[in-house]
Amino acid sequence: MTSPFDRLQIGPLTLRNRFIKSGANEAMSREGLPTKAMLKHHGDLARGGIGMTTVAYGAVNEAGRTLANQIVMTESSINDLSALTDEIHRNGAAASIQITHGGSFITGLRVKGATISSSSGINKAGLLSGNLWQRAMKEKDMQEVIDAFVNAANIAQRAHFDAVEIHMGHGYLLNQFISPLSNRRRDQYGGSAENRARFPARVLTAVKNAVGKDLAVLAKINVADGVRGGATAADGAITAQVLEKAGADML
């Protein structure tokens, strides 16, 4: 019988047990970098004996932030991120970081121009921050976002993370494709659950190809939206199958 204390294999990564601290906003970053408080927070979790701890929300670029102080995955952040992973590894745990882009879900700062999303229209999530409009992504936008996720994964690798978790839930950009509440496209990226998962799967495949031999590549998804007209658990199962086929080591 499998025990929570047994080792766990996730792609190329072996955890000392099956306890994983999920990513949740620590509010412990400043000017795009982790603080000493964040090092202590994740170091304490590692000292407590968990198998892996997850650093929350590493924006793949400046435009991908939802809050002003969030970690941004850039060349200039590598040394500070390495100090964080060193603290986690020193205490025996593995280190994962969420990499994501907020798309139109930017609640804490004002951005120039319309935010990107799966579809165009009024940006309800951004109204209080003055981000009134969102625009549907075109292929050029999609490739730029894919490149940003790959670059973020490469930064994570150079900062000695053991895993990257591509955040596809909670209303962020990739979830704006997965959820029919936000995705009103009529091309190959809209309509069915399979089509709505197509762009997130492209992102995951690109990241997997870039770092998958050395880092575990995870994806965080919603099981269901929980409201009328939203994605159902059956849709979530289809999304999971699409992402598994794209190379996800764990969902």
C-alpha positions as CSV (number, residue, x, y, z in Angstrom):
1,M,0.0,0.0,0.0
2,T,1.3,3.5,-0.9
3,S,2.0,5.8,2.0
4,P,2.1,9.6,1.9
5,F,5.7,9.2,3.3
6,D,6.8,7.1,0.2
7,R,9.0,8.7,-2.4
8,L,7.2,10.2,-5.4
9,Q,8.6,10.3,-9.0
10,I,7.4,13.3,-11.1
11,G,9.1,13.2,-14.5
12,P,12.8,13.6,-13.8
13,L,12.2,14.6,-10.2
14,T,12.1,12.3,-7.1
15,L,10.5,13.7,-4.0
16,R,11.4,12.4,-0.5
17,N,7.7,12.1,0.3
18,R,4.3,13.0,-1.2
19,F,3.6,16.2,0.7
20,I,3.6,19.2,-1.6
21,K,3.0,22.7,-0.5
22,S,0.7,24.2,-3.2
23,G,1.4,27.7,-4.5
24,A,-0.6,30.5,-2.8
25,N,0.3,34.2,-2.8
26,E,2.8,34.8,0.0
27,A,2.8,38.6,-0.4
28,M,6.6,38.3,0.3
29,S,8.1,39.7,-2.9
30,R,9.2,43.3,-3.5
31,E,10.1,44.9,-6.8
32,G,9.9,41.6,-8.6
33,L,12.2,39.7,-6.2
34,P,11.8,37.4,-3.3
35,T,12.4,38.9,0.2
36,K,14.1,37.4,3.2
37,A,10.7,36.7,4.6
38,M,10.0,34.5,1.6
39,L,13.2,32.6,2.1
40,K,12.3,31.9,5.7
41,H,8.8,30.9,4.8
42,H,9.8,28.3,2.3
43,G,12.8,27.3,4.3
44,D,10.6,26.6,7.3
45,L,8.3,24.4,5.2
46,A,11.3,22.5,4.0
47,R,12.6,22.1,7.6
48,G,9.1,20.8,8.5
49,G,9.7,17.8,6.2
50,I,7.6,18.3,3.1
51,G,8.7,16.8,-0.2
52,M,8.3,20.0,-2.3
53,T,7.3,23.6,-1.8
54,T,5.8,25.8,-4.5
55,V,6.7,29.5,-4.9
56,A,3.6,31.4,-6.0
57,Y,3.2,33.4,-9.2
58,G,6.4,34.0,-11.1
59,A,5.2,36.3,-13.9
60,V,6.7,35.4,-17.2
61,N,7.2,39.0,-18.0
62,E,6.4,42.5,-16.7
63,A,3.0,42.5,-18.6
64,G,2.1,39.2,-17.0
65,R,1.9,40.6,-13.4
66,T,-1.4,41.0,-11.7
67,L,0.2,42.9,-8.7
68,A,3.0,45.4,-8.7
69,N,5.4,43.5,-6.5
70,Q,5.1,40.0,-7.9
71,I,8.2,38.0,-8.9
72,V,9.1,38.5,-12.5
73,M,11.2,35.8,-14.2
74,T,14.1,37.8,-15.6
75,E,17.9,37.6,-15.9
76,S,18.2,40.1,-13.0
77,S,16.2,37.8,-10.7
78,I,18.3,34.7,-11.0
79,N,20.6,35.4,-8.0
80,D,17.8,36.2,-5.7
81,L,15.8,33.2,-6.9
82,S,18.9,31.0,-6.4
83,A,19.2,32.1,-2.8
84,L,15.6,30.9,-2.3
85,T,16.2,27.5,-3.9
86,D,19.4,27.1,-1.9
87,E,17.5,27.7,1.3
88,I,14.9,25.1,0.3
89,H,17.4,22.5,-0.9
90,R,19.6,23.1,2.2
91,N,16.7,21.8,4.2
92,G,16.0,18.7,2.1
93,A,13.0,19.7,0.0
94,A,12.5,20.2,-3.7
95,A,11.6,23.7,-5.1
96,S,8.9,24.4,-7.6
97,I,7.7,27.8,-9.0
98,Q,4.5,28.8,-10.6
99,I,5.0,30.5,-14.0
100,T,2.1,32.4,-15.4
101,H,0.6,35.4,-17.2
102,G,-2.4,37.3,-15.9
103,G,-3.8,38.3,-19.3
104,S,-6.8,40.5,-18.7
105,F,-6.9,39.5,-15.0
106,I,-4.8,42.4,-13.7
107,T,-6.3,43.6,-10.5
108,G,-3.5,45.6,-8.8
109,L,-1.9,47.9,-11.4
110,R,-2.7,49.9,-14.5
111,V,-1.2,48.8,-17.8
112,K,-0.9,50.6,-21.1
113,G,-3.5,49.7,-23.8
114,A,-5.9,46.8,-23.9
115,T,-4.9,43.7,-22.0
116,I,-4.5,40.4,-23.9
117,S,-7.0,37.6,-23.5
118,S,-8.7,34.8,-25.4
119,S,-11.5,37.2,-26.6
120,S,-12.1,40.9,-27.0
121,G,-14.4,43.2,-25.1
122,I,-14.9,44.9,-21.7
123,N,-12.4,43.7,-19.1
124,K,-14.6,43.2,-16.1
125,A,-11.6,42.0,-13.9
126,G,-9.6,45.1,-14.7
127,L,-12.3,47.8,-14.2
128,L,-11.2,48.9,-10.7
129,S,-7.6,49.3,-11.9
130,G,-8.5,51.2,-15.0
131,N,-7.8,48.4,-17.4
132,L,-11.1,48.8,-19.2
133,W,-10.6,46.8,-22.4
134,Q,-9.1,43.4,-23.5
135,R,-8.2,42.2,-27.0
136,A,-8.3,38.8,-28.5
137,M,-4.8,37.3,-29.0
138,K,-3.6,36.6,-32.5
139,E,-1.0,34.1,-33.5
140,K,1.8,36.7,-33.1
141,D,0.6,37.3,-29.5
142,M,0.4,33.6,-28.8
143,Q,4.0,33.0,-30.0
144,E,5.2,35.8,-27.9
145,V,3.5,34.4,-24.8
146,I,4.8,30.9,-25.6
147,D,8.4,32.4,-25.8
148,A,7.9,34.2,-22.5
149,F,6.9,31.0,-20.8
150,V,9.9,29.1,-22.2
151,N,12.2,31.9,-21.1
152,A,10.7,31.9,-17.6
153,A,11.2,28.1,-17.4
154,N,14.8,28.6,-18.5
155,I,15.3,31.2,-15.8
156,A,13.8,28.8,-13.2
157,Q,16.2,26.1,-14.4
158,R,19.2,28.5,-14.0
159,A,18.0,29.4,-10.5
160,H,18.1,25.7,-9.6
161,F,14.3,25.0,-9.3
162,D,13.4,21.4,-9.6
163,A,10.0,22.0,-11.2
164,V,7.9,24.6,-12.9
165,E,4.1,24.7,-12.5
166,I,2.3,26.4,-15.4
167,H,-0.6,28.1,-13.8
168,M,-3.7,27.5,-16.0
169,G,-6.4,28.2,-13.3
170,H,-8.0,30.9,-11.3
171,G,-8.9,33.1,-14.2
172,Y,-5.4,33.9,-15.4
173,L,-4.5,34.1,-19.1
174,L,-4.3,30.3,-19.9
175,N,-7.5,29.8,-18.0
176,Q,-9.1,32.5,-20.1
177,F,-8.8,30.1,-23.0
178,I,-9.9,27.0,-21.0
179,S,-13.0,28.6,-19.6
180,P,-16.1,29.2,-21.8
181,L,-17.0,32.1,-19.5
182,S,-14.1,34.1,-21.1
183,N,-13.4,32.2,-24.4
184,R,-15.8,33.2,-27.1
185,R,-13.5,32.4,-30.0
186,R,-14.8,30.8,-33.2
187,D,-11.5,29.5,-34.5
188,Q,-9.5,26.4,-33.5
189,Y,-9.0,27.8,-30.0
190,G,-12.7,28.1,-29.1
191,G,-15.8,26.0,-28.9
192,S,-15.2,22.5,-27.6
193,A,-13.2,21.7,-24.4
194,E,-10.5,20.2,-26.6
195,N,-10.2,23.4,-28.6
196,R,-10.2,25.6,-25.6
197,A,-7.2,23.6,-24.1
198,R,-5.3,23.9,-27.4
199,F,-3.3,27.0,-26.7
200,P,-2.5,26.1,-23.0
201,A,-1.3,22.7,-24.4
202,R,1.0,24.5,-26.9
203,V,2.5,26.4,-24.0
204,L,3.1,23.3,-22.0
205,T,4.6,21.4,-24.9
206,A,7.1,24.2,-25.6
207,V,8.1,24.4,-21.9
208,K,8.4,20.6,-21.8
209,N,10.7,20.6,-24.9
210,A,12.8,23.3,-23.4
211,V,13.4,22.0,-19.8
212,G,11.6,18.7,-19.4
213,K,14.7,16.5,-19.3
214,D,15.9,18.4,-16.2
215,L,12.8,19.9,-14.6
216,A,9.4,18.4,-13.8
217,V,6.7,20.3,-15.7
218,L,3.4,20.6,-13.9
219,A,0.1,22.3,-14.7
220,K,-2.4,23.8,-12.3
221,I,-6.0,23.7,-13.6
222,N,-9.5,24.2,-12.3
223,V,-11.6,21.1,-12.0
224,A,-14.7,23.2,-12.9
225,D,-15.7,26.8,-12.9
226,G,-18.6,26.1,-10.5
227,V,-21.1,28.5,-12.1
228,R,-23.7,28.2,-14.8
229,G,-22.2,28.4,-18.3
230,G,-18.7,27.7,-17.0
231,A,-16.4,24.7,-17.5
232,T,-17.7,21.5,-16.0
233,A,-15.9,18.6,-14.3
234,A,-16.3,16.7,-17.6
235,D,-14.6,19.6,-19.4
236,G,-11.8,19.4,-16.8
237,A,-11.3,15.8,-17.5
238,I,-10.9,16.6,-21.2
239,T,-8.4,19.4,-20.4
240,A,-6.4,17.0,-18.2
241,Q,-6.2,14.5,-21.1
242,V,-5.1,17.1,-23.5
243,L,-2.4,18.3,-21.1
244,E,-1.3,14.8,-20.3
245,K,-0.8,14.2,-24.1
246,A,1.1,17.5,-24.3
247,G,3.6,16.1,-21.8
248,A,2.5,17.3,-18.3
249,D,4.4,15.3,-15.6
250,M,1.6,16.1,-13.0
251,L,-1.6,18.1,-12.9
